[in-house]
Amino acid sequence: MSTFDFNKVPSQKGRIAVVTGSNIGLGYETALALAKKDAKVILACRNLEKANNAIEKIKIQAPKADLEAIQIDLSKLNSVDDFAENYLKRFDQLDLLINNAGVMMPPFTLTDDGFELQLAANHLGHFKLTGLLLDTIEKTSNSRIISLSSNAHKSGKINFDDLQSKNNYSALAAYSQSKLACLMYAYEMQRRLKRANYQTISTAAHPGVSMTNLVQHVPLWMKIVFAPFIPFVTHSPAEGAKPTLYAALGNDVNGGDYFGPTGFNEMKGKAGKILSKPHSHDEDVAKKLWEVSEDLTRTKYLS
């Protein structure tokens, strides 16, 4: 089984990483780790004040860190357009795009674009962002795109008949659908990158179970019931970020690889290469999801 030792990763000086949702939780730990390895890190966050506060915190541990915050709200297509325009005006390379940001189990919400919030922020926003930045990513040698999934993909289903969950909203089912979408997108993107003879690779990762800000919408009764078990089935956000870092920096990474904790039920443990559920590899569903995502985001690429 392949494992990952972050301490052995060489300096990433001269490389640029964009980490969405990096002001807190797993994204923050990912940005911190990359900064410690000398990469220039763009904190792509909805709230610029919180992003700049995160930068100040990172600089306490990595005083020479090269960090910058650029605003993006992944639930709003116009904001994704603005971020991409801003980035491409200033940078002509992108080594690592880490599609980390997300929301988990909020009350039913439709975005300004008419999308269910979890599908929008977790999948559709990242779909559009990647498409807008792909030319720059491709011309950057040894570049990677990392999509964040979840153990929740195991129970997920892409419901094309009610993709926005308007008819029957379950917060958990919608979350599981969005995280399955992230994973199927990563696999389908790798297939399309390979067909196009691109050098960029697409990988995916999940953090296991980590108590981050994502749990803010989890029902109180669930938190109370599971509280006694939390120390046994969770690990810190820093450990939860290790699979993402493996996907981004590991020297034995191939396109289409999936990374996560290797402990019991992939809830915690050392980061390693893992297998996702068979339905995540359904190429017909993935192709349809890609085409629907192109239509919804008005962004066409690798077609």
C-alpha positions as CSV (number, residue, x, y, z in Angstrom):
1,M,0.0,0.0,0.0
2,S,1.4,3.4,-1.0
3,T,1.7,5.9,1.9
4,F,2.8,9.5,2.0
5,D,5.5,11.3,4.1
6,F,5.0,15.1,3.8
7,N,8.3,15.7,5.5
8,K,10.1,14.2,2.5
9,V,8.4,16.5,0.0
10,P,11.0,18.9,-1.6
11,S,10.6,22.6,-1.8
12,Q,7.9,23.8,-4.1
13,K,9.5,27.2,-4.7
14,G,8.5,28.7,-8.0
15,R,5.1,26.8,-8.1
16,I,1.7,28.4,-7.7
17,A,-1.2,26.7,-6.0
18,V,-4.8,27.9,-5.9
19,V,-6.8,26.4,-2.9
20,T,-10.5,27.2,-2.7
21,G,-12.1,27.6,0.7
22,S,-8.7,27.9,2.4
23,N,-9.5,30.3,5.2
24,I,-10.5,27.6,7.5
25,G,-10.5,23.8,8.1
26,L,-9.1,21.4,5.6
27,G,-8.4,24.2,3.1
28,Y,-6.5,26.2,5.6
29,E,-4.3,23.2,6.6
30,T,-3.7,22.5,2.9
31,A,-2.6,26.1,2.3
32,L,-0.4,26.1,5.4
33,A,1.3,23.0,4.3
34,L,2.0,24.2,0.8
35,A,3.3,27.5,2.2
36,K,5.7,25.7,4.4
37,K,7.0,24.0,1.3
38,D,7.7,27.4,-0.3
39,A,4.8,27.4,-2.9
40,K,3.0,30.6,-3.7
41,V,-0.5,30.0,-2.4
42,I,-3.6,31.8,-3.6
43,L,-6.3,31.6,-1.0
44,A,-9.5,31.6,-3.1
45,C,-12.2,32.4,-0.5
46,R,-15.7,33.9,-0.3
47,N,-14.8,36.2,2.6
48,L,-11.7,38.2,2.0
49,E,-11.4,39.4,5.6
50,K,-11.3,35.8,6.8
51,A,-8.9,34.9,4.1
52,N,-6.5,37.7,5.1
53,N,-6.8,36.7,8.7
54,A,-5.8,33.1,7.6
55,I,-2.8,34.6,5.9
56,E,-1.7,36.3,9.0
57,K,-2.1,33.0,11.0
58,I,-0.1,31.1,8.4
59,K,2.7,33.6,8.5
60,I,3.2,33.0,12.2
61,Q,4.2,29.4,11.3
62,A,5.8,30.2,8.0
63,P,7.1,33.8,8.1
64,K,8.5,33.8,4.6
65,A,5.3,32.4,3.1
66,D,4.2,33.8,-0.3
67,L,0.4,34.2,0.1
68,E,-2.4,36.1,-1.5
69,A,-6.2,36.2,-1.2
70,I,-8.5,36.5,-4.1
71,Q,-12.3,36.6,-3.6
72,I,-14.5,33.9,-5.1
73,D,-18.0,32.6,-4.2
74,L,-18.2,29.2,-5.9
75,S,-22.0,29.2,-5.6
76,K,-22.2,32.2,-8.0
77,L,-21.2,31.8,-11.6
78,N,-20.4,35.5,-12.0
79,S,-18.0,35.4,-9.1
80,V,-16.2,32.4,-10.6
81,D,-15.9,34.4,-13.9
82,D,-14.5,37.4,-11.9
83,F,-11.9,35.2,-10.1
84,A,-10.7,33.6,-13.3
85,E,-10.4,37.0,-15.0
86,N,-8.5,38.4,-12.1
87,Y,-6.1,35.5,-11.9
88,L,-5.4,35.3,-15.6
89,K,-4.6,39.0,-15.8
90,R,-1.8,38.5,-13.2
91,F,-0.5,35.0,-13.6
92,D,0.6,32.9,-16.5
93,Q,1.0,29.6,-14.7
94,L,-1.0,27.4,-12.3
95,D,0.7,24.3,-11.0
96,L,-1.9,23.1,-8.6
97,L,-5.7,23.7,-8.6
98,I,-7.1,22.3,-5.4
99,N,-10.9,22.3,-5.6
100,N,-11.5,22.1,-1.8
101,A,-14.3,24.5,-0.9
102,G,-17.7,23.1,0.0
103,V,-20.8,23.2,2.1
104,M,-22.4,20.3,4.0
105,M,-26.0,19.7,4.8
106,P,-27.5,23.2,4.9
107,P,-31.2,23.9,4.8
108,F,-32.6,23.9,1.3
109,T,-31.2,26.9,-0.6
110,L,-31.3,27.9,-4.2
111,T,-28.5,30.1,-5.4
112,D,-28.9,33.2,-7.6
113,D,-28.3,30.9,-10.6
114,G,-31.1,28.6,-9.5
115,F,-28.9,25.7,-8.3
116,E,-29.2,23.7,-5.1
117,L,-26.5,25.2,-2.9
118,Q,-24.4,22.1,-2.3
119,L,-24.3,21.1,-5.9
120,A,-23.4,24.6,-6.8
121,A,-20.6,25.2,-4.3
122,N,-19.2,21.7,-4.3
123,H,-19.4,20.8,-7.9
124,L,-20.7,23.3,-10.5
125,G,-18.6,26.2,-9.3
126,H,-15.4,24.1,-9.4
127,F,-16.4,22.7,-12.8
128,K,-16.6,26.2,-14.2
129,L,-13.5,27.4,-12.4
130,T,-11.4,24.5,-13.8
131,G,-12.6,25.1,-17.3
132,L,-11.7,28.8,-17.2
133,L,-8.2,28.1,-15.9
134,L,-7.5,24.9,-17.8
135,D,-5.4,26.4,-20.7
136,T,-3.1,28.0,-18.1
137,I,-2.9,24.8,-16.1
138,E,-2.1,22.7,-19.2
139,K,0.8,24.9,-20.2
140,T,2.3,24.6,-16.7
141,S,4.6,21.6,-16.6
142,N,3.6,18.8,-14.1
143,S,0.4,20.5,-13.2
144,R,-2.4,18.8,-11.3
145,I,-6.1,19.3,-10.6
146,I,-7.3,17.9,-7.3
147,S,-11.0,17.4,-6.6
148,L,-12.3,16.9,-3.0
149,S,-14.8,14.2,-2.6
150,S,-16.1,12.4,0.6
151,N,-17.0,9.1,2.1
152,A,-20.5,10.3,1.4
153,H,-20.0,9.5,-2.3
154,K,-20.6,5.8,-1.3
155,S,-24.3,6.5,-0.8
156,G,-24.6,9.2,-3.5
157,K,-26.7,9.0,-6.6
158,I,-26.8,11.5,-9.5
159,N,-30.5,12.2,-9.8
160,F,-30.9,13.8,-13.2
161,D,-34.7,13.9,-12.8
162,D,-34.3,16.3,-9.9
163,L,-30.7,17.4,-9.9
164,Q,-31.4,20.5,-7.9
165,S,-33.4,18.6,-5.2
166,K,-36.4,20.9,-5.7
167,N,-39.0,18.1,-5.4
168,N,-37.7,16.2,-2.5
169,Y,-34.9,17.8,-0.5
170,S,-32.8,15.7,1.9
171,A,-29.7,17.6,3.1
172,L,-27.7,14.4,3.3
173,A,-28.8,13.0,0.0
174,A,-28.0,16.3,-1.7
175,Y,-24.6,16.4,-0.1
176,S,-23.8,12.8,-1.1
177,Q,-24.9,13.6,-4.7
178,S,-22.6,16.6,-4.8
179,K,-19.6,14.7,-3.5
180,L,-20.2,11.8,-5.9
181,A,-20.4,14.4,-8.6
182,C,-17.0,15.8,-7.6
183,L,-15.5,12.3,-7.8
184,M,-17.1,11.3,-11.1
185,Y,-16.0,14.7,-12.5
186,A,-12.4,14.0,-11.5
187,Y,-12.4,10.6,-13.2
188,E,-14.2,11.9,-16.3
189,M,-11.8,14.8,-16.5
190,Q,-8.8,12.5,-16.4
191,R,-10.3,10.4,-19.3
192,R,-10.8,13.6,-21.3
193,L,-7.4,14.9,-20.5
194,K,-5.8,11.7,-21.7
195,R,-7.8,11.6,-24.9
196,A,-6.7,15.2,-25.6
197,N,-3.1,14.2,-24.9
198,Y,-2.8,16.8,-22.1
199,Q,0.1,16.6,-19.7
200,T,-2.1,17.9,-16.8
201,I,-3.5,15.1,-14.6
202,S,-6.8,15.0,-12.6
203,T,-6.8,13.3,-9.2
204,A,-9.3,13.2,-6.2
205,A,-9.1,12.9,-2.5
206,H,-11.2,12.8,0.6
207,P,-10.3,13.7,4.2
208,G,-12.1,11.0,6.1
209,V,-13.9,12.3,9.2
210,S,-12.6,15.6,10.6
211,M,-14.4,18.0,12.8
212,T,-14.3,21.2,10.8
213,N,-16.6,24.1,10.1
214,L,-18.5,21.9,7.6
215,V,-20.4,20.2,10.5
216,Q,-22.2,23.5,11.4
217,H,-25.4,22.4,9.7
218,V,-25.4,18.8,11.0
219,P,-28.5,18.3,13.2
220,L,-27.9,18.8,16.9
221,W,-29.3,15.4,17.8
222,M,-26.8,13.7,15.5
223,K,-23.9,15.6,17.2
224,I,-25.2,14.5,20.6
225,V,-25.6,10.9,19.7
226,F,-22.2,10.6,18.1
227,A,-20.3,12.8,20.5
228,P,-18.9,9.8,22.6
229,F,-17.5,8.2,19.4
230,I,-15.9,11.3,17.9
231,P,-12.3,10.7,19.3
232,F,-12.4,7.1,17.8
233,V,-13.6,7.9,14.3
234,T,-12.1,11.4,13.6
235,H,-8.8,13.0,13.1
236,S,-7.5,16.6,13.0
237,P,-8.0,18.9,10.0
238,A,-4.2,18.7,9.6
239,E,-4.4,15.0,9.2
240,G,-7.5,15.3,7.1
241,A,-5.6,17.4,4.6
242,K,-2.9,14.8,4.1
243,P,-4.8,12.9,1.3
244,T,-5.1,16.2,-0.6
245,L,-1.4,16.9,-0.1
246,Y,-0.6,13.4,-1.3
247,A,-2.7,13.9,-4.5
248,A,-1.0,17.3,-5.0
249,L,2.6,16.5,-4.2
250,G,3.2,12.7,-4.1
251,N,5.8,11.4,-6.5
252,D,3.9,8.2,-7.3
253,V,0.6,9.9,-8.4
254,N,-1.1,9.0,-11.6
255,G,-4.1,10.6,-13.3
256,G,-7.3,9.1,-11.9
257,D,-5.8,8.1,-8.6
258,Y,-8.0,8.6,-5.5
259,F,-6.6,9.3,-2.0
260,G,-7.9,9.1,1.5
261,P,-7.2,7.8,5.0
262,T,-6.3,4.1,5.1
263,G,-7.8,3.3,8.5
264,F,-11.1,1.6,9.4
265,N,-13.8,2.6,6.9
266,E,-11.4,5.3,5.6
267,M,-12.5,7.5,8.6
268,K,-9.0,8.3,9.8
269,G,-5.4,7.0,9.4
270,K,-2.4,7.5,7.2
271,A,-3.1,8.9,3.7
272,G,-2.8,6.4,0.9
273,K,-4.3,5.4,-2.5
274,I,-7.8,4.0,-2.1
275,L,-10.6,2.7,-4.2
276,S,-14.0,4.3,-4.6
277,K,-17.3,2.6,-5.0
278,P,-18.0,1.0,-8.4
279,H,-20.9,3.4,-9.2
280,S,-18.4,6.3,-9.2
281,H,-16.8,4.8,-12.3
282,D,-20.0,4.7,-14.4
283,E,-18.8,6.4,-17.6
284,D,-22.2,6.9,-19.0
285,V,-23.4,8.8,-15.9
286,A,-20.2,10.7,-15.8
287,K,-20.5,11.7,-19.5
288,K,-24.1,12.9,-19.0
289,L,-23.1,14.8,-15.8
290,W,-20.3,16.5,-17.7
291,E,-22.6,17.6,-20.5
292,V,-25.3,18.8,-18.0
293,S,-22.6,20.7,-16.1
294,E,-21.4,22.4,-19.3
295,D,-25.0,23.5,-20.0
296,L,-25.7,24.8,-16.5
297,T,-22.4,26.6,-16.1
298,R,-22.2,27.8,-19.7
299,T,-18.7,26.5,-19.8
300,K,-17.6,24.0,-22.4
301,Y,-14.2,22.3,-22.5
302,L,-12.5,19.0,-23.2
303,S,-15.5,18.1,-25.3
